[in-house]
């Protein structure tokens, strides 16, 4: 089976004390995910984010609703957390979110997603034709929305 990796680093002009709570609030994931994904949290809100928390979602893949369940397997407030897929469209999905201090009181946010598709060689072909581009588009959308949310205040 082929494992794939998606990595992204983003500089956010706010402190970790401001940035981390935004990402620790599960409901904000809907806000930063493209509408076309049909992403909805099914677990009642608010969700207490902690190691062992299980969160259910619904996404839409090629017009088909798919249930997705993740567990927070690591939780270090203001530093990092990891969500691991327990049920969903991937054979394996592990998403590391890390937050580091950056110059000028900013935060460097680092994401690393390790994932594997089902169906062996067919999954690898689907990755090349569709999944890689889709995931890159989702993370690019996320980058733009985060830039807007955390944009420096206009002078004046």
C-alpha positions in Angstrom: 0.0 0.0 0.0 1.2 3.5 -0.9 1.2 6.1 1.8 1.0 9.7 0.7 2.0 12.9 2.6 0.6 16.4 2.4 2.5 19.1 4.3 1.8 22.8 4.6 3.3 25.5 6.7 1.5 28.9 7.2 2.6 32.0 9.0 -0.2 33.6 10.9 0.3 37.1 12.3 -1.2 36.3 15.7 0.2 34.7 18.9 -0.3 31.0 19.6 -2.6 32.1 22.5 -5.0 33.4 19.9 -4.4 30.9 17.0 -4.5 27.6 18.9 -8.0 28.1 20.4 -9.4 28.8 17.0 -8.2 25.5 15.7 -9.1 23.7 19.0 -12.8 24.6 18.4 -14.0 21.8 16.1 -16.8 24.0 14.7 -14.2 26.2 13.0 -13.3 23.3 10.7 -16.6 23.8 8.8 -15.6 27.5 8.4 -12.3 26.8 6.8 -13.4 23.9 4.5 -14.8 24.6 1.0 -18.5 24.4 0.7 -18.2 21.9 -2.1 -16.9 19.3 0.3 -20.3 19.4 2.2 -18.4 19.1 5.5 -20.7 19.0 8.5 -19.9 18.0 12.1 -22.4 15.5 13.4 -21.2 15.3 17.0 -23.2 17.7 19.2 -21.4 21.0 19.8 -19.4 22.2 21.7 -16.9 19.4 21.6 -14.5 19.1 24.5 -11.2 18.8 22.6 -8.9 16.4 24.5 -7.0 13.2 24.0 -9.6 10.5 23.3 -12.3 12.8 21.9 -14.2 11.2 19.0 -15.8 13.4 16.4 -18.2 12.4 13.7 -18.5 14.3 10.4 -20.2 14.0 7.1 -18.5 14.9 3.8 -19.7 14.6 0.2 -17.5 12.7 -2.3 -18.7 12.8 -5.9 -22.2 13.6 -4.7 -22.2 10.7 -2.2 -22.5 11.5 1.5 -19.8 9.7 3.5 -19.5 9.4 7.3 -16.1 10.2 8.8 -15.1 9.5 12.4 -11.8 10.8 13.9 -10.2 10.5 17.3 -7.9 13.0 18.9 -4.9 10.8 19.7 -2.6 13.6 20.9 -3.5 16.8 22.6 -0.9 19.3 23.8 -2.7 22.7 24.2 -1.1 25.6 22.4 1.4 23.2 20.8 -0.1 20.4 18.8 -2.8 17.9 18.3 -3.4 14.8 16.1 -6.6 13.5 14.7 -6.7 9.9 13.4 -9.4 8.5 11.2 -11.3 5.7 12.8 -13.9 5.4 10.0 -14.1 7.1 6.7 -13.0 7.2 3.1 -9.3 6.6 3.6 -7.5 3.4 4.5 -5.3 5.5 6.8 -5.5 9.2 7.8 -3.4 10.9 10.4 -3.4 14.7 10.6 -0.8 16.4 12.8 -1.4 20.1 13.6 1.6 21.9 15.2 1.8 25.5 16.3 5.2 27.2 16.9 6.2 30.7 17.9 7.5 32.8 15.0 9.2 36.2 14.9 7.2 39.3 15.7 4.6 37.5 17.9 3.3 35.4 15.0 2.6 31.7 14.9 3.9 29.2 12.4 1.2 26.5 11.8 2.4 23.2 10.4 0.1 20.5 9.0 1.2 17.0 8.1 -1.3 14.6 6.8 -0.2 11.0 6.3 -2.8 9.1 4.3 -3.4 5.9 2.3 -6.3 5.1 0.0 -8.1 1.8 -0.2 -8.2 -0.5 -3.2 -4.4 -1.0 -3.7 -3.2 0.0 -7.2 -6.6 1.4 -8.1 -6.4 3.7 -5.0 -3.0 4.9 -6.2 -4.4 5.7 -9.6 -7.4 7.5 -8.1 -4.9 9.5 -6.0 -3.0 10.6 -9.1 -6.2 11.5 -11.0 -8.4 13.1 -8.3 -7.5 12.9 -4.6 -4.1 14.7 -4.6 -5.6 17.7 -6.5 -8.7 17.7 -4.3 -6.7 17.7 -1.1 -4.4 20.4 -2.4 -7.4 22.5 -3.3 -9.0 22.0 0.2 -5.7 23.0 1.9 -5.3 26.0 -0.5 -8.8 27.2 0.3 -8.1 26.7 4.0 -4.9 28.8 3.7 -6.8 31.7 2.0 -9.6 31.6 4.6 -7.1 31.6 7.5 -5.3 34.6 5.9 -8.6 36.4 5.9 -9.6 35.5 9.4 -6.3 36.4 10.9 -5.4 39.4 8.6 -3.7 42.2 10.4 -6.0 45.0 11.4 -6.1 47.8 8.8 -4.5 51.1 10.0 -6.7 54.0 10.3 
